Amino acid sequence: MHAENTTHVQPQPVDKAKIRKIWVTAGYMALITILEFIVAFTLPLEMATTRVSIFVLMTIVKAFYIVAEFMHLKYEMKVLIWSILIPMVFVIWMLIAFIYEGAAINEIRY
């Protein structure tokens, strides 16, 4: 005769607080995306630098929410958070410097 497995799987109760937090985070990201669309379709082409700056800021905010909530960085040690944020600040500074220098070189050449 063959032995049957007598263990039973018990489903866990739904954690409504976690589900609510996921929906709130998704709502924030949807709101930021809607604002991005509004900026894209309402700002005139002459304000290209302003538009790009707004997009970069909104993208950083969305990246913060993704990293904080879904990658659980918000719950980590502060040293780990700073070890990620400080290099990111330098990378952003480097990108801004490259864009500024590239625009200056472009003006000199033409």
C-alpha positions in Angstrom: 0.0 0.0 0.0 1.2 3.5 -0.6 1.6 6.1 2.1 -0.3 9.3 1.8 1.1 12.7 2.6 -0.8 13.9 5.7 0.5 17.5 5.7 -2.1 20.1 4.9 -1.4 23.5 3.4 -2.9 26.4 5.4 -3.4 29.6 3.4 -2.2 32.7 5.2 -4.7 35.5 5.8 -4.6 38.4 3.4 -2.4 41.3 4.7 -4.5 44.2 3.8 -1.9 46.8 5.0 0.7 45.5 2.5 -1.8 45.4 -0.3 -2.9 49.0 0.5 0.8 50.1 0.5 1.3 48.6 -2.9 -1.8 50.3 -4.3 -0.7 53.7 -2.8 2.7 53.3 -4.3 1.2 52.4 -7.7 -1.1 55.4 -7.3 1.8 57.8 -6.7 3.6 56.4 -9.7 0.5 56.7 -11.9 0.0 60.3 -10.7 3.6 61.2 -11.6 3.2 59.6 -15.0 0.0 61.6 -15.6 1.9 64.8 -14.7 4.7 63.8 -17.1 2.1 63.5 -19.9 0.6 66.9 -19.0 4.1 68.5 -19.1 4.9 66.8 -22.4 1.8 68.0 -24.1 1.4 71.5 -22.6 4.8 73.0 -22.4 5.9 74.8 -25.6 8.9 73.6 -27.5 10.9 76.7 -26.6 11.0 75.4 -23.0 12.9 72.2 -23.9 15.4 72.6 -21.0 12.7 73.1 -18.5 10.7 70.1 -19.8 13.8 67.9 -19.7 14.6 69.0 -16.2 11.0 68.2 -15.0 11.2 64.8 -16.7 14.5 64.0 -15.0 13.1 65.1 -11.6 10.0 63.0 -12.0 12.0 60.0 -13.1 14.2 60.3 -10.0 11.0 60.4 -7.8 9.6 57.3 -9.5 12.9 55.5 -9.2 12.9 56.4 -5.4 9.5 54.8 -5.0 10.5 51.7 -6.9 13.7 51.3 -5.0 12.2 52.1 -1.6 9.1 50.0 -1.8 9.6 47.2 -4.2 13.3 46.6 -3.6 12.8 47.2 0.2 15.7 49.7 0.5 13.5 51.9 2.8 13.8 49.2 5.4 17.6 48.7 5.2 20.4 50.1 7.3 21.1 53.8 6.7 24.8 53.1 5.7 23.6 51.0 2.8 21.2 53.7 1.7 23.9 56.4 1.8 26.3 54.1 0.0 23.8 54.0 -2.9 22.7 57.7 -2.8 26.1 59.4 -2.6 27.4 57.8 -5.9 24.1 58.5 -7.5 24.4 62.2 -6.7 27.9 62.2 -8.3 26.6 60.5 -11.4 23.8 63.0 -11.8 26.3 65.9 -11.3 28.5 64.3 -14.0 25.6 64.0 -16.4 24.6 67.7 -15.8 28.3 68.7 -16.3 28.6 66.7 -19.6 25.4 68.3 -20.9 26.5 71.8 -20.0 30.0 71.3 -21.5 28.5 69.6 -24.6 26.3 72.6 -25.2 29.2 75.0 -24.7 31.4 73.1 -27.2 28.5 73.0 -29.7 28.1 76.8 -29.4 31.9 77.2 -30.1 31.9 75.0 -33.1 28.9 76.5 -34.8 
